[in-house]
């Protein structure tokens, strides 16, 4: 890799960055489509409250859209729009994560309603998947709130923001990894309940689920690579403050 005198990546490396971002978007859309096909084709489609089993199907779809795809794109905003004004990127970053939180909230309501409306009702929050999922969503909401109060509508001083920024960056990446891990647990759990011993015979649904897991791992791995590589970090313009608010 070659760098210019400012320490940023060269134009050839930025072309690679662009192609990697496009590939990440393709993987993200692919993951959403595969989840929709899984729920729509193999699990009977979607309904709201009229059929608890079909209402559940919104849960994996909305969680993949919100807590993985939109969440990751919100993180990538600081890398992709590296030449735009910081305030614009901040608003985009915050709005994409609000959208992620909305999808996640509806996805959680879908699974709770599905369990409670089932005859007989199914217990809530008994599995490792559910514990991790609730932890990730609650922490994600707190992460958004702290980011909003620290950087978008600052209620804390510069010293606190400087101290908090590394934690905000770390937990942003850590929660994405945890969200993907939770999704993988959920895929296995659903496969176990839906396919049982037939899973070992690798029917088409099992193959699709395994492939979905690989796509989610590749998507998250590439996003983490892009947001942690120092050369892709957004460089502050001279008129911006010197508090390192870019992730």
C-alpha positions in Angstrom: 0.0 0.0 0.0 1.2 3.5 -0.8 0.5 6.7 1.2 0.8 10.4 0.5 2.7 12.7 2.8 -0.3 13.4 4.9 -0.4 9.7 5.9 -3.7 9.0 4.1 -4.2 6.3 1.6 -3.2 6.8 -2.0 -5.7 7.2 -4.8 -5.3 3.5 -5.8 -6.0 2.4 -2.3 -9.1 4.6 -2.2 -10.3 2.9 -5.4 -10.0 -0.4 -3.6 -11.9 1.1 -0.7 -14.7 2.1 -3.1 -14.9 -1.4 -4.6 -15.0 -2.9 -1.1 -17.8 -0.6 0.0 -19.8 -1.6 -3.1 -19.2 -5.2 -2.3 -20.3 -4.7 1.3 -23.5 -3.1 0.0 -24.1 -6.1 -2.3 -23.5 -8.5 0.6 -25.9 -6.5 2.9 -28.7 -6.5 0.3 -28.1 -10.2 -0.4 -28.5 -11.0 3.3 -31.8 -9.1 3.5 -33.1 -10.8 0.3 -32.0 -14.3 1.6 -33.8 -13.6 4.9 -36.9 -12.5 3.1 -36.9 -15.6 0.9 -36.3 -17.8 4.0 -39.3 -16.3 5.8 -41.5 -15.8 2.7 -40.9 -19.1 0.8 -39.9 -21.6 3.5 -41.7 -20.3 6.5 -45.0 -19.4 5.0 -44.8 -15.6 4.6 -45.8 -12.7 6.8 -48.9 -11.7 8.9 -49.5 -9.3 11.8 -51.3 -10.8 14.9 -53.7 -12.8 12.8 -51.2 -15.7 12.8 -48.6 -15.8 15.5 -46.3 -18.1 13.5 -46.3 -15.7 10.5 -45.9 -12.6 12.7 -42.7 -14.2 14.0 -41.3 -14.1 10.5 -41.0 -10.3 10.7 -38.5 -10.7 13.5 -35.5 -12.1 11.6 -36.1 -10.0 8.6 -36.4 -6.7 10.5 -33.4 -7.5 12.8 -31.2 -8.2 9.8 -32.4 -5.0 8.1 -32.0 -2.9 11.3 -29.3 -4.3 13.6 -27.0 -5.4 10.8 -27.5 -3.7 7.5 -28.6 -0.2 8.5 -26.4 -0.3 11.6 -23.3 -1.1 9.5 -24.1 1.5 6.9 -24.5 4.1 9.6 -21.1 3.3 10.9 -19.6 3.4 7.3 -21.1 6.9 6.8 -17.9 8.6 8.2 -15.8 6.6 5.8 -17.9 6.8 2.6 -18.8 10.5 2.9 -15.3 11.5 4.0 -15.2 14.8 2.0 -18.6 16.1 3.2 -19.2 18.5 6.1 -19.1 16.8 9.4 -22.5 18.0 10.5 -24.1 16.4 7.5 -22.4 13.1 8.2 -23.4 13.3 11.9 -27.1 13.8 10.9 -26.9 10.9 8.4 -25.2 8.7 11.0 -27.8 9.5 13.6 -30.8 9.1 11.2 -29.6 5.7 9.9 -29.2 4.4 13.4 -32.7 5.7 14.3 -34.0 3.8 11.4 -32.1 0.7 12.6 -33.6 1.1 16.1 -37.1 1.4 14.7 -36.7 -1.8 12.7 -35.2 -3.6 15.7 -38.1 -2.4 18.0 -40.7 -3.7 15.5 -38.8 -6.9 15.2 -38.7 -7.4 19.0 -42.5 -6.7 19.2 -43.1 -9.3 16.5 -41.3 -12.0 18.4 -42.9 -11.1 21.8 -46.4 -11.0 20.2 -45.8 -14.3 18.4 -44.8 -16.0 21.7 -47.6 -14.4 23.7 -50.4 -15.0 21.2 -49.4 -18.6 20.5 -51.7 -21.4 21.8 -50.3 -22.3 24.3 -48.0 -19.3 24.8 -44.3 -19.7 24.4 -41.9 -18.5 27.1 -40.0 -15.3 26.4 -36.3 -14.6 27.0 -35.2 -18.2 27.8 -32.5 -18.7 25.2 -29.0 -17.3 24.9 -30.1 -15.8 21.6 -32.8 -13.8 23.3 -30.5 -12.7 26.1 -27.9 -11.5 23.7 -30.4 -9.9 21.4 -32.0 -7.8 24.2 -28.6 -6.8 25.5 -27.5 -5.6 22.0 -30.7 -3.6 21.3 -30.6 -1.9 24.8 -26.9 -1.1 24.5 -27.5 0.1 20.9 -30.2 2.5 22.2 -27.9 3.8 25.0 -25.1 4.1 22.5 -27.3 6.3 20.2 -28.5 8.4 23.1 -25.0 9.1 24.4 -23.8 9.8 20.9 -26.6 12.3 20.3 -26.0 14.1 23.6 -22.2 14.1 23.1 -21.7 14.9 19.4 -24.9 15.9 17.6 -26.7 18.0 20.2 -23.8 18.4 22.7 -24.7 18.6 26.3 -21.3 17.7 27.6 -18.0 19.6 27.5 -15.1 19.1 25.1 -13.1 17.2 27.8 -15.9 14.6 28.2 -16.4 14.2 24.5 -12.7 13.6 23.9 -12.7 11.0 26.7 -15.9 9.4 25.5 -15.1 9.2 21.8 -12.9 6.0 22.0 -15.6 4.2 24.0 -18.2 5.3 21.5 -16.1 4.0 18.6 -15.3 0.7 20.3 -18.8 -0.1 21.3 -20.1 0.9 17.8 -18.0 -1.9 16.3 -18.4 -4.3 19.2 -22.2 -4.1 19.1 -22.2 -4.8 15.4 -20.1 -7.9 15.9 -22.4 -9.0 18.8 -25.5 -8.3 16.6 -24.2 -10.6 13.9 -23.2 -13.2 16.5 -26.8 -13.0 17.9 -28.2 -13.4 14.4 -26.1 -16.5 13.8 -27.4 -18.0 17.1 -30.9 -17.2 16.0 -30.5 -18.8 12.6 -29.2 -22.0 14.3 -32.0 -21.9 16.9 -34.7 -21.5 14.2 -33.2 -24.2 12.1 -33.1 -26.6 15.1 -36.8 -25.9 15.9 -38.0 -25.9 12.2 -36.0 -28.7 10.7 -35.0 -30.9 13.6 -33.1 -34.0 12.6 -33.7 -33.3 9.0 -31.1 -30.5 9.2 -28.4 -33.1 9.1 -29.6 -34.1 5.6 -29.0 -30.5 4.4 -32.3 -29.8 2.6 -32.5 -26.7 0.5 -33.7 -24.6 3.5 -30.7 -25.7 5.6 -28.4 -24.9 2.7 -29.9 -21.4 2.5 -29.5 -20.8 6.2 -25.9 -21.9 6.1 -25.3 -19.6 3.2 -27.0 -16.7 5.0 -24.7 -17.2 7.9 -21.6 -17.0 5.7 -22.9 -13.9 4.0 -23.5 -12.2 7.4 -20.0 -13.1 8.6 -18.4 -11.8 5.4 -20.5 -8.6 5.5 -19.6 -7.8 9.1 -16.0 -8.8 8.7 -15.5 -6.4 5.8 -17.4 -3.6 7.6 -15.1 -4.0 10.6 -12.1 -3.9 8.3 -13.2 -0.7 6.6 -14.0 1.2 9.8 -10.9 0.2 11.7 -8.3 0.7 9.0 -6.5 4.0 9.9 -5.9 5.0 6.3 -9.6 5.1 5.6 -10.3 7.4 8.5 -12.0 10.7 7.7 -9.5 13.6 7.9 -10.8 16.7 9.6 -10.9 19.9 7.6 -9.0 23.0 8.9 -12.2 24.8 9.9 -13.4 21.9 12.1 -12.7 21.7 15.8 -9.8 19.5 16.9 -11.9 17.2 19.1 -11.6 13.8 17.4 -15.3 13.3 16.8 -15.0 11.3 13.6 -15.3 7.6 14.1 
